[in-house]
Amino acid sequence: MWSFSTLKAEELSPEDVTFFESKIRPVLVKHCYECHSADSEELGGGLRLDTRDTVMSGGLSGPALVHGKPDESLIIQALRYDGTEMPPEEPLPEAIINDFVNWVSRNAPDPRKSQEAPIPKQEKTESDLWSLQPIIDHKVPDVKLVDWPRNDIDRFILSRIEAAGFSPVEDASPRFLIRRLYYDLVGLPPKLEQIEEYVSDFESRGQLAVSDLVDELLASPQFGVHWGRHWLDVARYAESNGNDGLSRNPTFPHAWRYRDYVIESFNQDTPYNQFLKEQLAGDLLPTDSPELRDRYLIATGFLALSAKPAKAMNNDFDMDVVADQIDVVGRGLMGISVA
């Protein structure tokens, strides 16, 4: 049975959109649109592949794909040269065909609109993007409950609470507070004896006990382990390739060096601007010791880590590496997608 239903663009997960935009759309544009799009001089087989709906409605031979069934999908059969041969010049690399198989198996998520809509007039310019705005020195707001804030950050929080018509709740008890601090700063629960010790300390010293506990947790090696994980997600850290197109999972035997670099940077309280410099241009920074040179080189693992088809060591592979570097810098550091 042919399936004509499609996932609407607004129902797609970010992972689905990224997969289509990075793995599927570029191949369609490069190898298929010349003969199978609205701009084709002669539409091959009556099939258009440039919109979501035309893929499903298909051409003279029927719908181009069947959701979740790559072996029954005409587009997969054509890519495999099983009857129809597309693209006609030569078959695509096996890794690309596997991407299409994966796409169809995932019910062919497609963020493209049903019909290409005209590009609306842009009322805003690139300088209006939130991620490109300069840092503003905000004035500390006035608040009604003047005795509640302990610092200026509290005043910003309280001003929003009051603007919403609410009042702050009572402070958390020492037993709740120590658990919150532990989970927030090191990602682990405190031991029972640590809770009892802190409760006793809080009863005698109050906020000084809180400050000392925060300082203690910030100085813990586990702080870098816990918070470094967030940055490792930005850097798409992994210790293996996932899939090289040949059903293998090659490992990155030295990836742990970059992981440890990130953890050490958090624990050493490295300034953010220096943290970025080391990862973007560590091989170009001046050093005064072999140890620092090695550390800076390891930092550039930020630009090297990602899943790559290891078997395709050619010009296309080089361009994939560059595109991946642009992508992680754009999305990870600037909040924009440019690759």
C-alpha positions as CSV (number, residue, x, y, z in Angstrom):
1,M,0.0,0.0,0.0
2,W,1.4,3.4,-1.0
3,S,1.5,6.0,1.8
4,F,0.7,9.6,0.9
5,S,0.9,11.0,4.4
6,T,3.8,13.2,5.3
7,L,5.0,14.7,8.5
8,K,4.4,18.5,8.5
9,A,7.4,20.7,8.9
10,E,6.2,22.0,12.2
11,E,6.0,18.4,13.6
12,L,9.6,17.5,12.8
13,S,12.2,17.3,15.5
14,P,15.4,19.4,15.2
15,E,17.3,16.2,14.6
16,D,15.0,15.3,11.6
17,V,15.5,18.8,10.1
18,T,19.2,18.7,10.5
19,F,19.4,15.2,9.0
20,F,17.4,16.3,5.9
21,E,19.2,19.6,5.4
22,S,22.7,18.1,5.8
23,K,22.2,14.6,4.2
24,I,19.2,14.7,1.8
25,R,18.6,18.1,0.4
26,P,22.2,18.7,-0.8
27,V,22.1,15.5,-2.8
28,L,18.7,16.2,-4.3
29,V,19.9,19.7,-5.4
30,K,23.1,18.4,-6.8
31,H,22.0,15.2,-8.6
32,C,18.2,15.4,-9.0
33,Y,16.8,18.9,-9.5
34,E,18.2,19.3,-13.0
35,C,15.6,16.8,-14.3
36,H,13.1,16.6,-11.4
37,S,12.2,20.1,-10.3
38,A,10.0,23.0,-11.3
39,D,13.0,24.5,-13.1
40,S,13.6,21.4,-15.3
41,E,13.4,22.0,-19.0
42,E,11.9,18.6,-19.4
43,L,10.5,16.8,-16.3
44,G,12.0,13.3,-16.2
45,G,9.3,10.7,-15.7
46,G,6.8,13.3,-14.6
47,L,8.5,13.3,-11.2
48,R,9.4,16.4,-9.2
49,L,11.6,16.0,-6.1
50,D,11.7,19.7,-5.1
51,T,8.7,19.8,-2.7
52,R,7.3,17.5,0.0
53,D,4.0,16.8,-1.8
54,T,5.4,16.1,-5.2
55,V,7.8,13.5,-3.8
56,M,4.7,11.7,-2.4
57,S,2.5,12.2,-5.4
58,G,5.3,10.9,-7.6
59,G,5.5,10.7,-11.4
60,L,4.5,8.3,-14.1
61,S,5.6,5.3,-12.1
62,G,3.8,6.3,-8.9
63,P,4.9,7.7,-5.5
64,A,8.7,8.0,-5.1
65,L,8.8,6.5,-1.7
66,V,6.8,4.4,0.8
67,H,7.2,5.6,4.4
68,G,9.3,3.3,6.5
69,K,9.8,0.8,3.7
70,P,13.0,1.7,1.7
71,D,13.1,-1.6,-0.2
72,E,9.6,-0.8,-1.6
73,S,10.5,2.8,-2.4
74,L,11.2,3.7,-6.1
75,I,13.7,6.3,-5.1
76,I,15.8,3.7,-3.3
77,Q,15.5,1.2,-6.1
78,A,16.7,3.9,-8.6
79,L,19.7,4.8,-6.4
80,R,20.6,1.1,-6.1
81,Y,20.4,0.8,-9.9
82,D,17.6,-1.8,-9.4
83,G,15.7,-1.3,-12.7
84,T,15.8,2.4,-13.0
85,E,19.3,4.0,-12.7
86,M,19.5,7.4,-11.0
87,P,21.6,9.5,-11.4
88,P,22.2,8.1,-14.9
89,E,25.9,9.1,-15.0
90,E,27.1,6.8,-12.2
91,P,25.8,5.4,-9.0
92,L,26.1,7.5,-5.8
93,P,28.5,6.4,-3.1
94,E,27.1,3.7,-0.8
95,A,27.3,6.0,2.2
96,I,24.9,8.5,0.5
97,I,22.5,5.7,-0.5
98,N,22.5,4.5,3.1
99,D,21.5,8.0,4.2
100,F,18.5,7.9,1.9
101,V,17.6,4.4,3.2
102,N,17.8,5.8,6.7
103,W,15.7,8.8,5.7
104,V,12.9,6.6,4.3
105,S,13.1,4.3,7.3
106,R,12.4,7.3,9.5
107,N,9.3,8.1,7.5
108,A,11.1,10.6,5.2
109,P,10.9,13.7,7.4
110,D,10.9,16.7,5.0
111,P,10.8,20.3,6.2
112,R,10.1,21.7,2.7
113,K,6.8,23.4,2.0
114,S,4.3,21.8,-0.3
115,Q,4.9,24.4,-2.9
116,E,7.8,26.8,-3.0
117,A,6.4,30.1,-1.7
118,P,7.8,33.5,-2.9
119,I,10.5,34.9,-0.6
120,P,8.8,37.5,1.6
121,K,10.2,41.0,1.8
122,Q,12.7,41.1,4.6
123,E,11.8,43.8,7.1
124,K,14.7,43.0,9.3
125,T,18.4,42.9,8.4
126,E,21.1,40.5,9.7
127,S,22.1,43.0,12.3
128,D,18.7,42.5,14.0
129,L,19.4,38.8,14.8
130,W,19.4,38.2,18.6
131,S,22.8,36.4,18.5
132,L,24.5,39.4,16.9
133,Q,23.3,42.1,19.3
134,P,26.0,43.9,21.4
135,I,26.0,43.3,25.2
136,I,23.9,45.9,27.0
137,D,24.7,47.2,30.5
138,H,21.3,47.0,32.0
139,K,20.3,49.3,34.8
140,V,19.6,47.5,38.1
141,P,15.8,47.7,38.5
142,D,14.1,49.1,41.5
143,V,12.0,46.7,43.6
144,K,9.3,47.0,46.2
145,L,10.5,44.3,48.5
146,V,13.8,46.0,49.3
147,D,14.8,43.7,52.1
148,W,14.6,40.5,50.0
149,P,17.6,40.9,47.5
150,R,21.0,40.0,48.7
151,N,22.7,41.3,45.5
152,D,21.9,42.9,42.2
153,I,21.1,39.6,40.5
154,D,18.4,39.1,43.1
155,R,17.0,42.5,42.1
156,F,16.6,41.5,38.5
157,I,14.9,38.3,39.6
158,L,12.6,40.0,42.0
159,S,11.6,42.7,39.5
160,R,10.3,40.0,37.1
161,I,8.5,38.3,40.0
162,E,6.8,41.5,41.1
163,A,5.9,42.4,37.5
164,A,4.0,39.1,37.2
165,G,2.1,39.9,40.4
166,F,3.8,37.3,42.6
167,S,5.9,37.4,45.8
168,P,9.0,35.3,46.6
169,V,8.4,32.1,48.5
170,E,10.2,31.3,51.7
171,D,13.9,30.3,51.5
172,A,14.5,26.6,51.0
173,S,15.4,24.6,54.2
174,P,19.0,23.7,54.6
175,R,18.3,20.1,53.7
176,F,16.7,21.0,50.4
177,L,19.3,23.7,49.7
178,I,22.3,21.4,50.0
179,R,20.7,18.9,47.6
180,R,19.9,21.7,45.1
181,L,23.5,23.0,45.2
182,Y,25.0,19.6,44.8
183,Y,22.8,18.6,41.9
184,D,23.3,22.0,40.2
185,L,27.1,22.3,40.6
186,V,28.4,18.8,40.5
187,G,25.5,16.7,39.3
188,L,25.6,14.3,42.3
189,P,23.6,14.0,45.5
190,P,25.3,14.7,48.8
191,K,26.0,11.9,51.3
192,L,23.9,11.7,54.4
193,E,26.8,12.7,56.7
194,Q,27.4,15.8,54.4
195,I,23.8,16.8,54.8
196,E,23.9,16.6,58.6
197,E,27.2,18.4,58.7
198,Y,25.9,21.2,56.5
199,V,22.6,21.6,58.5
200,S,24.6,22.0,61.7
201,D,26.9,24.5,60.1
202,F,23.9,26.5,58.7
203,E,22.2,26.7,62.1
204,S,25.3,28.3,63.5
205,R,26.6,30.4,60.6
206,G,23.6,31.0,58.3
207,Q,24.5,32.4,54.9
208,L,28.3,32.0,55.5
209,A,27.7,28.3,55.5
210,V,26.0,28.6,52.1
211,S,28.8,30.6,50.6
212,D,31.4,28.2,51.9
213,L,29.5,25.2,50.5
214,V,29.2,26.9,47.1
215,D,33.0,27.6,47.1
216,E,33.7,24.0,48.1
217,L,31.6,22.6,45.2
218,L,33.0,25.0,42.6
219,A,36.5,23.9,43.6
220,S,35.6,20.2,43.3
221,P,37.0,18.3,40.3
222,Q,33.4,17.0,39.7
223,F,32.3,20.6,38.8
224,G,34.3,20.5,35.6
225,V,33.0,17.0,34.8
226,H,29.4,18.0,35.3
227,W,29.4,21.4,33.5
228,G,32.0,20.4,30.9
229,R,29.4,17.9,29.5
230,H,27.3,20.8,28.4
231,W,30.1,22.1,26.2
232,L,30.9,18.7,24.9
233,D,27.4,18.6,23.6
234,V,28.0,21.8,21.7
235,A,31.3,20.4,20.3
236,R,29.4,17.2,19.2
237,Y,31.8,15.1,21.3
238,A,31.9,11.4,20.6
239,E,34.5,8.6,21.0
240,S,33.5,6.8,17.8
241,N,32.4,7.7,14.3
242,G,29.0,6.0,14.6
243,N,29.0,4.7,11.0
244,D,31.5,5.0,8.2
245,G,29.1,3.8,5.5
246,L,30.4,0.3,5.7
247,S,28.5,-0.8,8.8
248,R,31.6,-0.2,10.9
249,N,32.0,2.1,13.9
250,P,35.6,3.4,13.9
251,T,36.8,4.8,17.3
252,F,38.6,8.1,18.0
253,P,41.3,6.7,20.3
254,H,42.5,10.2,21.4
255,A,39.1,11.9,21.8
256,W,39.5,11.7,25.6
257,R,42.3,14.2,25.4
258,Y,39.9,16.9,24.2
259,R,37.3,15.8,26.8
260,D,39.9,16.2,29.6
261,Y,40.9,19.6,28.2
262,V,37.4,20.8,28.5
263,I,37.0,19.5,32.1
264,E,40.3,21.1,33.1
265,S,39.3,24.4,31.5
266,F,36.1,24.5,33.6
267,N,37.9,23.6,36.7
268,Q,40.7,26.2,36.1
269,D,38.0,28.8,35.5
270,T,39.5,29.6,32.1
271,P,37.9,32.9,30.7
272,Y,35.4,32.2,28.0
273,N,37.2,34.3,25.4
274,Q,40.5,32.5,26.0
275,F,38.6,29.2,26.0
276,L,37.3,30.0,22.5
277,K,40.7,31.2,21.2
278,E,42.3,28.0,22.2
279,Q,39.7,25.8,20.4
280,L,39.6,27.9,17.2
281,A,43.2,28.7,16.8
282,G,45.2,26.8,19.4
283,D,47.8,25.8,16.8
284,L,48.5,29.4,16.0
285,L,48.8,30.8,19.6
286,P,52.2,31.6,21.0
287,T,53.5,29.3,23.8
288,D,56.4,29.3,26.1
289,S,56.5,25.5,26.9
290,P,56.0,22.2,25.1
291,E,53.2,21.4,27.6
292,L,51.2,24.5,26.8
293,R,51.8,23.9,23.0
294,D,50.3,20.4,23.4
295,R,47.4,21.7,25.4
296,Y,46.5,24.3,22.7
297,L,46.8,21.6,20.0
298,I,44.4,19.3,21.9
299,A,42.0,22.2,22.2
300,T,41.5,22.4,18.4
301,G,39.8,19.0,18.7
302,F,36.7,21.2,18.8
303,L,37.1,21.6,15.1
304,A,38.0,18.0,14.4
305,L,35.4,15.9,16.3
306,S,32.4,14.8,14.2
307,A,31.0,11.8,12.4
308,K,32.8,11.4,9.1
309,P,32.6,8.8,6.3
310,A,36.1,7.4,6.8
311,K,36.2,5.6,3.5
312,A,35.6,8.7,1.3
313,M,39.0,10.3,1.6
314,N,38.7,12.7,-1.4
315,N,37.8,16.3,-2.2
316,D,34.2,15.7,-1.1
317,F,35.4,14.5,2.2
318,D,37.6,17.6,2.6
319,M,34.6,19.8,1.9
320,D,32.4,17.8,4.4
321,V,35.1,18.5,7.0
322,V,35.1,22.2,6.3
323,A,31.3,22.4,6.2
324,D,31.1,20.6,9.6
325,Q,33.6,23.1,11.1
326,I,31.6,26.1,9.8
327,D,28.5,24.5,11.2
328,V,29.8,23.9,14.7
329,V,31.3,27.5,14.9
330,G,28.1,29.1,13.5
331,R,25.5,27.2,15.6
332,G,27.7,26.5,18.6
333,L,29.2,29.9,19.1
334,M,27.0,32.4,17.2
335,G,23.5,30.9,17.2
336,I,23.2,30.9,13.4
337,S,23.3,28.1,10.8
338,V,25.5,28.9,7.8
339,A,26.5,25.5,6.6
